C-alpha cells in the first residue's frame, strides 16, 4: 500500500512537529514571534532555563528550519522562520480536508 500524497507531504513536517513538542521550545517560538529577533541572553532573561539549555533548544529549532541565526555586532541573534510553520499548517489542513 503506497502512502497517500497528503501523507507523504505531511512527512516533511515531522521534524517541525517534533521540534514543537517541547514546552521550552514552544516558549522560545512564542517569544520570537512576539518580540522579534532575540539573542540567547534575551531569551533566557527572567527564565530559569540556562543559556546552555536554550542554545540546545535553538539548535533543534534551527535543524527543523523554524529559526535562523545571524550576527548583529558581537551577538548572535535568532529569528523565527514563519514560512516553515505556515507550510506545516497548510499540510495539516490538506490532510484534514481529504
N, C-alpha and C positions, 0 to 999 in steps of 0.2 A: 504494500500500500504506500503510495507516494504522498508526501505532505501536501496539503492544500497550499496554494500560493500565499495566502494570508499567513498561514502558519510558518512557512519558510521565511517570509518577510518579517514576521514577528521575532524570529530567532535572532535577527540583527539587533534587536532591542534588549536581549537578555543581559548583556553587560551593564546596560544603563539601569535596568530594574534591580539588578543585583547590587549595584553601587548605591542605589537609593534605599536599599533595605536595611540601612543602619541609621539610628536616630541622630548620631553626631553628624553624619554626612548630610542628612536632611536639614539639620540646623545650619550647616555651612552653606548649603544651597539657598536656604531661606535668607540668610544674611547677605549673600552675594546678590540675590535677586532684589533685595530692598535697598541695600547700601552701596551697590556698585562694586567696582574692583577694590579689593582689600588685601593688605599684607597679612602674613601669618600672625604678626604681633596684634594687628587689629582684630583678627578673627578669634584670638584667644583672650582678648580683653574682657574682663568681667566673667570669665568662664573658669570652670575647674579643670578643663581639658588642657593638657600641656601642649607646648609648641610642637614637640616631637610627635605627639598623637595627631594633632591637626595636620602636620606635614604628611603623615602616612595616609590619613583620610583624603587629603588633597591629591595624593598620588593615585589612589583608587579612582577618584572622580575624574582625574585627567586621563587615565587609561581608558575609562568608559567614554571619554570625549565630552564630559559635562563641564569641565573648566579648562581654562588655558592660563598660562602664566606669562608674564612679561616683566622686563626690568623698568623700574621708574627710579632713576637715581641709583642709590645703593640698595633699594628694596626690591624684592621680588613680589609682584602683585598678582593676584588671581582674580579672574572674572568668569562669570557664568557664560556658557555657550548655549543659548536658548534654542538654537536650531536643533540641537540633538534632542532636547526634551520635546520640542514640537513634533519632530519626526517620530519619536516613540509613541507619543499620544495619538498621532494620526494612524500609526499601525494598529494600535489598540482599537481605535474607532472602526477601522475597516474590519477587524476581526469580529467585533460585536455586531456589525451590520450584516454579516454573512449568515 
